[in-house]
Amino acid sequence: MRTDFTIQRYRTLDIDGVAKDSDGNVMSLASPAGIMFMMVNVLDPDNVEKGITKMSIPGGGIVITDSPAGKYRIHFDPEDTQGLPVGDYRYEVMYSDDIVSTNEAYTLNPTSVQQGILELKDSLIEDL
C-alpha cells in the first residue's frame, strides 16, 4: 500500500497504519514470532548511509496497536530527523513472521505492508 507523508525536522510525529498484503487484504500481526520494521532511505545515492530504522521491539519506534486488525503506529522523535537533510526519502514498512535462525544469523523473509515517500521539511527550530 502506498502512503506518502510529510514531517518537519525536529518535530514529533505518529503515523498510524494498517498492514495489507499485495491484494489489499488486511494482514494479522498476531504471530508471537512476528516483527515489524521500517527502513527510511535517502533518495540520493551519494547518501545511502543516512536514514532512519524503526522496529517493533521495546523502544524501537513501532508499536503494534491491534494485532488481529493489522494496525500499527510508527513514532518519530525529533532526534530521528536531526542529522538528515531536507528532502524526499523513500521508505518501506515490512512485516515478517518467518524468522529463520542459523549460526546466530537471522533471515527475516519480510512482506512489504506499506511504502511511499517521506517528505522532510525544514523547521523553524534550529537546534534541539
N, CA, C and O atoms as CSV, one atom per row, in Angstrom:
chain,resi,resn,atom,element,x,y,z
A,1,MET,N,N,0.846,-1.165,0.000
A,1,MET,CA,C,0.000,0.000,0.000
A,1,MET,C,C,0.900,1.240,0.000
A,1,MET,O,O,1.829,1.337,0.801
A,2,ARG,N,N,0.624,2.164,-0.882
A,2,ARG,CA,C,1.439,3.380,-0.968
A,2,ARG,C,C,0.805,4.504,-0.159
A,2,ARG,O,O,-0.371,4.826,-0.322
A,3,THR,N,N,1.616,5.092,0.718
A,3,THR,CA,C,1.196,6.225,1.523
A,3,THR,C,C,2.372,7.182,1.625
A,3,THR,O,O,3.451,6.802,2.080
A,4,ASP,N,N,2.164,8.422,1.202
A,4,ASP,CA,C,3.186,9.452,1.342
A,4,ASP,C,C,2.832,10.326,2.537
A,4,ASP,O,O,1.654,10.541,2.819
A,5,PHE,N,N,3.846,10.834,3.243
A,5,PHE,CA,C,3.576,11.749,4.346
A,5,PHE,C,C,4.723,12.726,4.513
A,5,PHE,O,O,5.818,12.530,3.986
A,6,THR,N,N,4.439,13.792,5.267
A,6,THR,CA,C,5.397,14.870,5.488
A,6,THR,C,C,5.685,14.999,6.974
A,6,THR,O,O,4.788,14.861,7.805
A,7,ILE,N,N,6.940,15.262,7.301
A,7,ILE,CA,C,7.333,15.514,8.678
A,7,ILE,C,C,8.282,16.716,8.665
A,7,ILE,O,O,9.092,16.873,7.751
A,8,GLN,N,N,8.170,17.545,9.678
A,8,GLN,CA,C,9.104,18.652,9.836
A,8,GLN,C,C,10.264,18.195,10.704
A,8,GLN,O,O,10.078,17.456,11.671
A,9,ARG,N,N,11.475,18.646,10.346
A,9,ARG,CA,C,12.638,18.304,11.169
A,9,ARG,C,C,12.436,18.799,12.588
A,9,ARG,O,O,11.804,19.830,12.819
A,10,TYR,N,N,12.982,18.048,13.536
A,10,TYR,CA,C,12.952,18.369,14.966
A,10,TYR,C,C,11.549,18.309,15.563
A,10,TYR,O,O,11.317,18.897,16.619
A,11,ARG,N,N,10.617,17.626,14.928
A,11,ARG,CA,C,9.256,17.519,15.446
A,11,ARG,C,C,8.926,16.061,15.750
A,11,ARG,O,O,9.554,15.142,15.226
A,12,THR,N,N,7.927,15.873,16.610
A,12,THR,CA,C,7.417,14.540,16.933
A,12,THR,C,C,6.238,14.250,16.015
A,12,THR,O,O,5.417,15.130,15.755
A,13,LEU,N,N,6.152,13.024,15.526
A,13,LEU,CA,C,5.051,12.635,14.649
A,13,LEU,C,C,4.735,11.165,14.875
A,13,LEU,O,O,5.643,10.342,14.990
A,14,ASP,N,N,3.441,10.831,14.940
A,14,ASP,CA,C,2.976,9.448,14.974
A,14,ASP,C,C,2.206,9.168,13.698
A,14,ASP,O,O,1.321,9.935,13.319
A,15,ILE,N,N,2.537,8.079,13.039
A,15,ILE,CA,C,1.870,7.657,11.811
A,15,ILE,C,C,1.164,6.340,12.106
A,15,ILE,O,O,1.804,5.374,12.520
A,16,ASP,N,N,-0.146,6.294,11.897
A,16,ASP,CA,C,-0.902,5.056,12.073
A,16,ASP,C,C,-1.039,4.358,10.733
A,16,ASP,O,O,-1.257,5.000,9.706
A,17,GLY,N,N,-0.909,3.036,10.749
A,17,GLY,CA,C,-1.024,2.266,9.518
A,17,GLY,C,C,-1.766,0.969,9.740
A,17,GLY,O,O,-1.950,0.521,10.871
A,18,VAL,N,N,-2.193,0.370,8.629
A,18,VAL,CA,C,-2.834,-0.939,8.627
A,18,VAL,C,C,-2.063,-1.805,7.638
A,18,VAL,O,O,-1.927,-1.449,6.467
A,19,ALA,N,N,-1.562,-2.939,8.110
A,19,ALA,CA,C,-0.806,-3.852,7.253
A,19,ALA,C,C,-1.746,-4.536,6.273
A,19,ALA,O,O,-2.741,-5.146,6.665
A,20,LYS,N,N,-1.412,-4.422,4.985
A,20,LYS,CA,C,-2.209,-5.072,3.939
A,20,LYS,C,C,-1.271,-5.809,2.998
A,20,LYS,O,O,-0.150,-5.370,2.742
A,21,ASP,N,N,-1.748,-6.935,2.490
A,21,ASP,CA,C,-0.944,-7.684,1.531
A,21,ASP,C,C,-1.079,-7.061,0.148
A,21,ASP,O,O,-1.766,-6.053,-0.018
A,22,SER,N,N,-0.435,-7.650,-0.831
A,22,SER,CA,C,-0.421,-7.082,-2.184
A,22,SER,C,C,-1.799,-7.047,-2.833
A,22,SER,O,O,-2.008,-6.305,-3.792
A,23,ASP,N,N,-2.744,-7.839,-2.325
A,23,ASP,CA,C,-4.112,-7.826,-2.845
A,23,ASP,C,C,-5.011,-6.848,-2.097
A,23,ASP,O,O,-6.190,-6.719,-2.427
A,24,GLY,N,N,-4.467,-6.150,-1.085
A,24,GLY,CA,C,-5.251,-5.183,-0.328
A,24,GLY,C,C,-5.984,-5.768,0.865
A,24,GLY,O,O,-6.786,-5.079,1.495
A,25,ASN,N,N,-5.722,-7.031,1.187
A,25,ASN,CA,C,-6.362,-7.665,2.340
A,25,ASN,C,C,-5.593,-7.336,3.616
A,25,ASN,O,O,-4.362,-7.320,3.616
A,26,VAL,N,N,-6.314,-7.075,4.700
A,26,VAL,CA,C,-5.692,-6.786,5.993
A,26,VAL,C,C,-4.931,-8.012,6.473
A,26,VAL,O,O,-5.440,-9.132,6.416
A,27,MET,N,N,-3.707,-7.793,6.947
A,27,MET,CA,C,-2.871,-8.875,7.465
A,27,MET,C,C,-2.901,-8.874,8.981
A,27,MET,O,O,-2.790,-7.818,9.603
A,28,SER,N,N,-3.046,-10.028,9.574
A,28,SER,CA,C,-2.932,-10.149,11.026
A,28,SER,C,C,-1.461,-10.039,11.410
A,28,SER,O,O,-0.587,-10.588,10.739
A,29,LEU,N,N,-1.203,-9.325,12.495
A,29,LEU,CA,C,0.159,-9.190,13.015
A,29,LEU,C,C,0.288,-9.926,14.341
A,29,LEU,O,O,1.083,-9.545,15.200
A,30,ALA,N,N,-0.503,-10.988,14.500
A,30,ALA,CA,C,-0.635,-11.658,15.786
A,30,ALA,C,C,0.397,-12.747,16.054
A,30,ALA,O,O,0.397,-13.321,17.143
A,31,SER,N,N,1.264,-13.047,15.115
A,31,SER,CA,C,2.243,-14.104,15.345
A,31,SER,C,C,3.186,-13.722,16.477
A,31,SER,O,O,3.737,-12.621,16.465
A,32,PRO,N,N,3.389,-14.606,17.463
A,32,PRO,CA,C,4.316,-14.290,18.553
A,32,PRO,C,C,5.759,-14.129,18.067
A,32,PRO,O,O,6.571,-13.483,18.728
A,33,ALA,N,N,6.072,-14.714,16.919
A,33,ALA,CA,C,7.429,-14.605,16.379
A,33,ALA,C,C,7.557,-13.431,15.410
A,33,ALA,O,O,8.638,-13.192,14.872
A,34,GLY,N,N,6.471,-12.700,15.183
A,34,GLY,CA,C,6.473,-11.643,14.180
A,34,GLY,C,C,7.223,-10.405,14.616
A,34,GLY,O,O,7.289,-10.080,15.801
A,35,ILE,N,N,7.784,-9.726,13.644
A,35,ILE,CA,C,8.463,-8.451,13.881
A,35,ILE,C,C,8.152,-7.518,12.716
A,35,ILE,O,O,8.074,-7.947,11.565
A,36,MET,N,N,7.979,-6.252,13.026
A,36,MET,CA,C,7.727,-5.250,12.012
A,36,MET,C,C,8.900,-4.283,12.025
A,36,MET,O,O,9.416,-3.945,13.090
A,37,PHE,N,N,9.320,-3.840,10.855
A,37,PHE,CA,C,10.396,-2.879,10.808
A,37,PHE,C,C,10.194,-1.927,9.643
A,37,PHE,O,O,9.522,-2.251,8.664
A,38,MET,N,N,10.786,-0.750,9.766
A,38,MET,CA,C,10.656,0.295,8.770
A,38,MET,C,C,12.045,0.793,8.406
A,38,MET,O,O,12.876,1.039,9.280
A,39,MET,N,N,12.284,0.936,7.129
A,39,MET,CA,C,13.533,1.496,6.648
A,39,MET,C,C,13.202,2.781,5.899
A,39,MET,O,O,12.350,2.782,5.010
A,40,VAL,N,N,13.867,3.863,6.251
A,40,VAL,CA,C,13.710,5.131,5.547
A,40,VAL,C,C,15.071,5.445,4.949
A,40,VAL,O,O,16.043,5.655,5.676
A,41,ASN,N,N,15.139,5.475,3.639
A,41,ASN,CA,C,16.414,5.674,2.962
A,41,ASN,C,C,16.376,6.942,2.119
A,41,ASN,O,O,15.371,7.238,1.472
A,42,VAL,N,N,17.467,7.681,2.130
A,42,VAL,CA,C,17.569,8.889,1.326
A,42,VAL,C,C,17.567,8.496,-0.157
A,42,VAL,O,O,18.154,7.485,-0.543
A,43,LEU,N,N,16.896,9.311,-0.978
A,43,LEU,CA,C,16.811,9.003,-2.403
A,43,LEU,C,C,18.126,9.295,-3.139
A,43,LEU,O,O,18.352,8.771,-4.229
A,44,ASP,N,N,18.986,10.121,-2.554
A,44,ASP,CA,C,20.254,10.475,-3.155
A,44,ASP,C,C,21.238,9.318,-2.977
A,44,ASP,O,O,21.591,9.001,-1.841
A,45,PRO,N,N,21.694,8.679,-4.056
A,45,PRO,CA,C,22.585,7.517,-3.912
A,45,PRO,C,C,23.926,7.860,-3.275
A,45,PRO,O,O,24.636,6.962,-2.824
A,46,ASP,N,N,24.288,9.146,-3.229
A,46,ASP,CA,C,25.539,9.539,-2.569
A,46,ASP,C,C,25.409,9.532,-1.047
A,46,ASP,O,O,26.415,9.614,-0.342
A,47,ASN,N,N,24.184,9.436,-0.535
A,47,ASN,CA,C,23.942,9.474,0.912
A,47,ASN,C,C,23.242,8.215,1.399
A,47,ASN,O,O,22.372,8.295,2.266
A,48,VAL,N,N,23.599,7.058,0.865
A,48,VAL,CA,C,22.877,5.834,1.189
A,48,VAL,C,C,22.984,5.440,2.654
A,48,VAL,O,O,22.151,4.670,3.132
A,49,GLU,N,N,23.971,5.936,3.381
A,49,GLU,CA,C,24.114,5.573,4.793
A,49,GLU,C,C,23.203,6.372,5.699
A,49,GLU,O,O,23.031,6.011,6.864
A,50,LYS,N,N,22.614,7.447,5.201
A,50,LYS,CA,C,21.722,8.251,6.028
A,50,LYS,C,C,20.319,7.675,5.942
A,50,LYS,O,O,19.899,7.194,4.889
A,51,GLY,N,N,19.602,7.726,7.046
A,51,GLY,CA,C,18.239,7.234,7.049
A,51,GLY,C,C,17.771,6.963,8.461
A,51,GLY,O,O,18.435,7.328,9.431
A,52,ILE,N,N,16.623,6.319,8.569
A,52,ILE,CA,C,16.005,6.019,9.858
A,52,ILE,C,C,15.583,4.551,9.828
A,52,ILE,O,O,15.049,4.073,8.828
A,53,THR,N,N,15.821,3.852,10.915
A,53,THR,CA,C,15.341,2.476,11.043
A,53,THR,C,C,14.465,2.401,12.285
A,53,THR,O,O,14.848,2.878,13.353
A,54,LYS,N,N,13.293,1.802,12.144
A,54,LYS,CA,C,12.365,1.599,13.256
A,54,LYS,C,C,12.026,0.116,13.315
A,54,LYS,O,O,11.980,-0.559,12.287
A,55,MET,N,N,11.786,-0.393,14.539
A,55,MET,CA,C,11.431,-1.806,14.688
A,55,MET,C,C,10.376,-1.967,15.771
A,55,MET,O,O,10.247,-1.122,16.657
A,56,SER,N,N,9.623,-3.055,15.693
A,56,SER,CA,C,8.588,-3.335,16.696
A,56,SER,C,C,9.166,-4.132,17.854
A,56,SER,O,O,8.698,-5.223,18.178
A,57,ILE,N,N,10.192,-3.560,18.467
A,57,ILE,CA,C,10.777,-4.101,19.686
A,57,ILE,C,C,10.633,-3.011,20.743
A,57,ILE,O,O,10.435,-1.852,20.379
A,58,PRO,N,N,10.724,-3.324,22.024
A,58,PRO,CA,C,10.576,-2.280,23.040
A,58,PRO,C,C,11.510,-1.099,22.776
A,58,PRO,O,O,12.723,-1.272,22.659
A,59,GLY,N,N,10.941,0.089,22.686
A,59,GLY,CA,C,11.710,1.296,22.419
A,59,GLY,C,C,12.151,1.450,20.982
A,59,GLY,O,O,12.928,2.354,20.674
A,60,GLY,N,N,11.677,0.593,20.089
A,60,GLY,CA,C,12.127,0.586,18.695
A,60,GLY,C,C,11.392,1.518,17.763
A,60,GLY,O,O,11.795,1.678,16.611
A,61,GLY,N,N,10.307,2.147,18.238
A,61,GLY,CA,C,9.629,3.145,17.421
A,61,GLY,C,C,8.401,2.660,16.679
A,61,GLY,O,O,7.687,3.475,16.096
A,62,ILE,N,N,8.124,1.352,16.678
A,62,ILE,CA,C,6.893,0.830,16.076
A,62,ILE,C,C,6.150,0.041,17.146
A,62,ILE,O,O,6.725,-0.820,17.813
A,63,VAL,N,N,4.868,0.347,17.300
A,63,VAL,CA,C,4.022,-0.382,18.240
A,63,VAL,C,C,2.881,-1.007,17.447
A,63,VAL,O,O,2.193,-0.318,16.694
A,64,ILE,N,N,2.683,-2.297,17.615
A,64,ILE,CA,C,1.528,-2.967,17.009
A,64,ILE,C,C,0.356,-2.709,17.948
A,64,ILE,O,O,0.332,-3.217,19.069
A,65,THR,N,N,-0.614,-1.921,17.493
A,65,THR,CA,C,-1.698,-1.458,18.353
A,65,THR,C,C,-2.906,-2.383,18.362
A,65,THR,O,O,-3.649,-2.397,19.343
A,66,ASP,N,N,-3.125,-3.152,17.307
A,66,ASP,CA,C,-4.229,-4.117,17.239
A,66,ASP,C,C,-3.791,-5.240,16.307
A,66,ASP,O,O,-3.978,-5.159,15.093
A,67,SER,N,N,-3.210,-6.282,16.882
A,67,SER,CA,C,-2.614,-7.366,16.090
A,67,SER,C,C,-3.566,-8.006,15.090
A,67,SER,O,O,-3.232,-8.083,13.908
A,68,PRO,N,N,-4.757,-8.477,15.519
A,68,PRO,CA,C,-5.646,-9.138,14.568
A,68,PRO,C,C,-6.093,-8.228,13.424
A,68,PRO,O,O,-6.314,-8.696,12.308
A,69,ALA,N,N,-6.226,-6.920,13.702
A,69,ALA,CA,C,-6.684,-5.971,12.683
A,69,ALA,C,C,-5.528,-5.394,11.869
A,69,ALA,O,O,-5.755,-4.564,10.988
A,70,GLY,N,N,-4.285,-5.820,12.148
A,70,GLY,CA,C,-3.139,-5.371,11.383
A,70,GLY,C,C,-2.737,-3.923,11.622
A,70,GLY,O,O,-2.049,-3.331,10.790
A,71,LYS,N,N,-3.154,-3.341,12.749
A,71,LYS,CA,C,-2.891,-1.920,12.992
A,71,LYS,C,C,-1.583,-1.706,13.749
A,71,LYS,O,O,-1.234,-2.462,14.655
A,72,TYR,N,N,-0.865,-0.643,13.346
A,72,TYR,CA,C,0.400,-0.307,13.981
A,72,TYR,C,C,0.582,1.208,13.984
A,72,TYR,O,O,-0.095,1.932,13.255
A,73,ARG,N,N,1.509,1.669,14.818
A,73,ARG,CA,C,1.838,3.094,14.912
A,73,ARG,C,C,3.360,3.231,14.864
A,73,ARG,O,O,4.086,2.526,15.564
A,74,ILE,N,N,3.825,4.158,14.018
A,74,ILE,CA,C,5.249,4.456,13.907
A,74,ILE,C,C,5.473,5.815,14.561
A,74,ILE,O,O,4.798,6.790,14.229
A,75,HIS,N,N,6.416,5.873,15.484
A,75,HIS,CA,C,6.683,7.099,16.239
A,75,HIS,C,C,8.020,7.697,15.810
A,75,HIS,O,O,9.041,7.010,15.789
A,76,PHE,N,N,8.002,8.976,15.471
A,76,PHE,CA,C,9.216,9.712,15.135
A,76,PHE,C,C,9.492,10.719,16.239
A,76,PHE,O,O,8.619,11.506,16.606
A,77,ASP,N,N,10.708,10.691,16.766
A,77,ASP,CA,C,11.172,11.675,17.737
A,77,ASP,C,C,11.954,12.754,17.003
A,77,ASP,O,O,12.410,12.529,15.882
A,78,PRO,N,N,12.117,13.935,17.622
A,78,PRO,CA,C,12.911,14.990,16.993
A,78,PRO,C,C,14.334,14.527,16.616
A,78,PRO,O,O,14.877,14.961,15.600
A,79,GLU,N,N,14.923,13.665,17.420
A,79,GLU,CA,C,16.284,13.190,17.158
A,79,GLU,C,C,16.369,12.361,15.875
A,79,GLU,O,O,17.438,12.281,15.270
A,80,ASP,N,N,15.264,11.743,15.448
A,80,ASP,CA,C,15.277,10.904,14.244
A,80,ASP,C,C,15.652,11.693,12.999
A,80,ASP,O,O,16.298,11.159,12.097
A,81,THR,N,N,15.253,12.957,12.943
A,81,THR,CA,C,15.470,13.760,11.740
A,81,THR,C,C,16.600,14.765,11.885
A,81,THR,O,O,16.896,15.504,10.946
A,82,GLN,N,N,17.224,14.801,13.034
A,82,GLN,CA,C,18.225,15.826,13.333
A,82,GLN,C,C,19.351,15.884,12.303
A,82,GLN,O,O,19.705,16.977,11.863
A,83,GLY,N,N,19.911,14.778,11.912
A,83,GLY,CA,C,21.055,14.786,11.007
A,83,GLY,C,C,20.719,14.618,9.542
A,83,GLY,O,O,21.622,14.516,8.712
A,84,LEU,N,N,19.437,14.586,9.203
A,84,LEU,CA,C,19.048,14.346,7.817
A,84,LEU,C,C,18.819,15.652,7.072
A,84,LEU,O,O,18.233,16.581,7.628
A,85,PRO,N,N,19.270,15.743,5.829
A,85,PRO,CA,C,18.983,16.928,5.040
A,85,PRO,C,C,17.513,16.966,4.625
A,85,PRO,O,O,16.871,15.926,4.479
A,86,VAL,N,N,16.998,18.165,4.438
A,86,VAL,CA,C,15.635,18.338,3.957
A,86,VAL,C,C,15.534,17.691,2.579
A,86,VAL,O,O,16.455,17.805,1.770
A,87,GLY,N,N,14.417,17.012,2.311
A,87,GLY,CA,C,14.225,16.396,1.000
A,87,GLY,C,C,13.278,15.222,1.071
A,87,GLY,O,O,12.616,14.998,2.084
A,88,ASP,N,N,13.221,14.484,-0.006
A,88,ASP,CA,C,12.343,13.324,-0.126
A,88,ASP,C,C,13.116,12.050,0.163
A,88,ASP,O,O,14.249,11.874,-0.285
A,89,TYR,N,N,12.478,11.160,0.924
A,89,TYR,CA,C,13.062,9.885,1.298
A,89,TYR,C,C,12.106,8.764,0.933
A,89,TYR,O,O,10.896,8.871,1.135
A,90,ARG,N,N,12.653,7.706,0.403
A,90,ARG,CA,C,11.852,6.510,0.136
A,90,ARG,C,C,11.783,5.707,1.432
A,90,ARG,O,O,12.788,5.573,2.131
A,91,TYR,N,N,10.611,5.173,1.759
A,91,TYR,CA,C,10.517,4.341,2.954
A,91,TYR,C,C,9.714,3.092,2.634
A,91,TYR,O,O,8.946,3.055,1.672
A,92,GLU,N,N,9.903,2.080,3.449
A,92,GLU,CA,C,9.131,0.847,3.326
A,92,GLU,C,C,8.943,0.256,4.713
A,92,GLU,O,O,9.889,0.178,5.496
A,93,VAL,N,N,7.716,-0.160,5.014
A,93,VAL,CA,C,7.400,-0.854,6.248
A,93,VAL,C,C,7.207,-2.316,5.878
A,93,VAL,O,O,6.462,-2.638,4.953
A,94,MET,N,N,7.884,-3.204,6.607
A,94,MET,CA,C,7.829,-4.632,6.314
A,94,MET,C,C,7.465,-5.410,7.567
A,94,MET,O,O,7.716,-4.965,8.687
A,95,TYR,N,N,6.870,-6.576,7.362
A,95,TYR,CA,C,6.491,-7.456,8.464
A,95,TYR,C,C,6.973,-8.857,8.144
A,95,TYR,O,O,6.900,-9.304,6.999
A,96,SER,N,N,7.466,-9.545,9.160
A,96,SER,CA,C,7.876,-10.932,8.970
A,96,SER,C,C,7.486,-11.762,10.180
A,96,SER,O,O,7.746,-11.372,11.319
A,97,ASP,N,N,6.873,-12.889,9.937
A,97,ASP,CA,C,6.657,-13.861,10.999
A,97,ASP,C,C,7.367,-15.163,10.621
A,97,ASP,O,O,7.113,-16.219,11.201
A,98,ASP,N,N,8.256,-15.061,9.642
A,98,ASP,CA,C,9.031,-16.200,9.148
A,98,ASP,C,C,10.510,-15.900,9.388
A,98,ASP,O,O,11.253,-15.583,8.459
A,99,ILE,N,N,10.923,-16.007,10.652
A,99,ILE,CA,C,12.293,-15.685,11.024
A,99,ILE,C,C,13.081,-16.983,11.178
A,99,ILE,O,O,12.715,-17.850,11.971
A,100,VAL,N,N,14.157,-17.108,10.420
A,100,VAL,CA,C,14.969,-18.313,10.430
A,100,VAL,C,C,16.318,-17.980,11.068
A,100,VAL,O,O,16.983,-17.026,10.664
A,101,SER,N,N,16.717,-18.770,12.066
A,101,SER,CA,C,17.988,-18.554,12.752
A,101,SER,C,C,18.977,-19.640,12.345
A,101,SER,O,O,18.695,-20.832,12.469
A,102,THR,N,N,20.147,-19.209,11.855
A,102,THR,CA,C,21.211,-20.144,11.518
A,102,THR,C,C,22.533,-19.564,11.996
A,102,THR,O,O,22.934,-18.483,11.563
A,103,ASN,N,N,23.204,-20.274,12.880
A,103,ASN,CA,C,24.512,-19.845,13.392
A,103,ASN,C,C,24.498,-18.394,13.879
A,103,ASN,O,O,25.384,-17.610,13.540
A,104,GLU,N,N,23.497,-18.050,14.666
A,104,GLU,CA,C,23.351,-16.720,15.263
A,104,GLU,C,C,23.090,-15.608,14.248
A,104,GLU,O,O,23.196,-14.428,14.582
A,105,ALA,N,N,22.749,-15.976,13.012
A,105,ALA,CA,C,22.339,-15.006,12.000
A,105,ALA,C,C,20.853,-15.228,11.741
A,105,ALA,O,O,20.363,-16.353,11.837
A,106,TYR,N,N,20.147,-14.169,11.419
A,106,TYR,CA,C,18.708,-14.256,11.233
A,106,TYR,C,C,18.319,-13.822,9.830
A,106,TYR,O,O,18.834,-12.830,9.314
A,107,THR,N,N,17.412,-14.565,9.219
A,107,THR,CA,C,16.829,-14.220,7.937
A,107,THR,C,C,15.352,-13.940,8.189
A,107,THR,O,O,14.664,-14.748,8.814
A,108,LEU,N,N,14.860,-12.801,7.706
A,108,LEU,CA,C,13.505,-12.387,8.049
A,108,LEU,C,C,12.430,-12.763,7.041
A,108,LEU,O,O,11.283,-12.955,7.446
A,109,ASN,N,N,12.731,-12.877,5.758
A,109,ASN,CA,C,11.728,-13.164,4.743
A,109,ASN,C,C,10.514,-12.232,4.879
A,109,ASN,O,O,9.401,-12.704,5.110
A,110,PRO,N,N,10.720,-10.913,4.738
A,110,PRO,CA,C,9.647,-9.952,5.024
A,110,PRO,C,C,8.623,-9.801,3.909
A,110,PRO,O,O,8.875,-10.130,2.750
A,111,THR,N,N,7.454,-9.287,4.302
A,111,THR,CA,C,6.394,-8.897,3.383
A,111,THR,C,C,6.230,-7.391,3.497
A,111,THR,O,O,6.112,-6.860,4.601
A,112,SER,N,N,6.222,-6.705,2.371
A,112,SER,CA,C,6.034,-5.255,2.382
A,112,SER,C,C,4.565,-4.957,2.666
A,112,SER,O,O,3.679,-5.511,2.015
A,113,VAL,N,N,4.304,-4.076,3.647
A,113,VAL,CA,C,2.924,-3.737,4.000
A,113,VAL,C,C,2.596,-2.266,3.744
A,113,VAL,O,O,1.425,-1.889,3.718
A,114,GLN,N,N,3.619,-1.438,3.555
A,114,GLN,CA,C,3.393,-0.024,3.256
A,114,GLN,C,C,4.688,0.561,2.722
A,114,GLN,O,O,5.770,0.229,3.208
A,115,GLN,N,N,4.584,1.423,1.734
A,115,GLN,CA,C,5.749,2.112,1.208
A,115,GLN,C,C,5.305,3.442,0.622
A,115,GLN,O,O,4.118,3.687,0.410
A,116,GLY,N,N,6.282,4.285,0.368
A,116,GLY,CA,C,5.967,5.581,-0.204
A,116,GLY,C,C,7.123,6.540,-0.032
A,116,GLY,O,O,8.279,6.138,0.096
A,117,ILE,N,N,6.783,7.823,-0.032
A,117,ILE,CA,C,7.766,8.891,0.102
A,117,ILE,C,C,7.502,9.638,1.393
A,117,ILE,O,O,6.371,10.040,1.666
A,118,LEU,N,N,8.550,9.826,2.191
A,118,LEU,CA,C,8.517,10.669,3.372
A,118,LEU,C,C,9.179,11.983,2.961
A,118,LEU,O,O,10.354,12.005,2.595
A,119,GLU,N,N,8.423,13.070,3.025
A,119,GLU,CA,C,8.968,14.378,2.706
A,119,GLU,C,C,9.399,15.046,4.001
A,119,GLU,O,O,8.582,15.273,4.894
A,120,LEU,N,N,10.683,15.358,4.098
A,120,LEU,CA,C,11.218,16.013,5.288
A,120,LEU,C,C,11.359,17.498,4.992
A,120,LEU,O,O,12.118,17.903,4.112
A,121,LYS,N,N,10.607,18.309,5.751
A,121,LYS,CA,C,10.645,19.760,5.572
A,121,LYS,C,C,11.431,20.391,6.703
A,121,LYS,O,O,11.568,19.814,7.782
A,122,ASP,N,N,11.947,21.590,6.442
A,122,ASP,CA,C,12.689,22.310,7.459
A,122,ASP,C,C,11.741,22.820,8.535
A,122,ASP,O,O,10.542,22.974,8.306
A,123,SER,N,N,12.287,23.073,9.683
A,123,SER,CA,C,11.511,23.559,10.821
A,123,SER,C,C,12.041,24.927,11.220
A,123,SER,O,O,13.166,25.290,10.877
A,124,LEU,N,N,11.233,25.676,11.938
A,124,LEU,CA,C,11.670,26.968,12.452
A,124,LEU,C,C,12.646,26.786,13.606
A,124,LEU,O,O,13.391,27.703,13.950
A,125,ILE,N,N,12.635,25.597,14.200
A,125,ILE,CA,C,13.530,25.297,15.318
A,125,ILE,C,C,14.895,24.908,14.728
A,125,ILE,O,O,14.983,23.967,13.940
A,126,GLU,N,N,15.932,25.615,15.102
A,126,GLU,CA,C,17.260,25.345,14.546
A,126,GLU,C,C,17.957,24.175,15.230
A,126,GLU,O,O,18.517,23.306,14.562
A,127,ASP,N,N,17.923,24.154,16.542
A,127,ASP,CA,C,18.607,23.105,17.295
A,127,ASP,C,C,17.697,22.568,18.376
A,127,ASP,O,O,16.745,23.230,18.789
A,128,LEU,N,N,17.995,21.362,18.832
A,128,LEU,CA,C,17.214,20.757,19.916
A,128,LEU,C,C,17.603,21.372,21.237
A,128,LEU,O,O,17.059,20.997,22.276
